[in-house]
């Protein structure tokens, strides 16, 4: 029973997460907005191909439990690029959804907006430090 249920759950979870990510990126127009902000419309095919290739490669690496043995310099470069992508992605999300203004209106916190931004900053930094200094040492 376990050998039937586990693959079914894995495929279901993968389809759910993949569908949610595709809907999320599609509905927010993340890639077109990124192209517009960076003024790189001539590279649109490259964006599309690299987005699809990146998803495929990362899925295969995860599925086959394969680790890349990279030097520290290359690891730092890749980490920096991933951080830039995450920052751009979260900035685009915040811009499209107007997260902070909606949150401050909803909870009537107009005058405490600086505390909300500081709390978000502190949460991101502390979460990153916890991951890299505590959890990543295992």
Beta strands, then each sheet from edge to edge (+ up, - down):
end
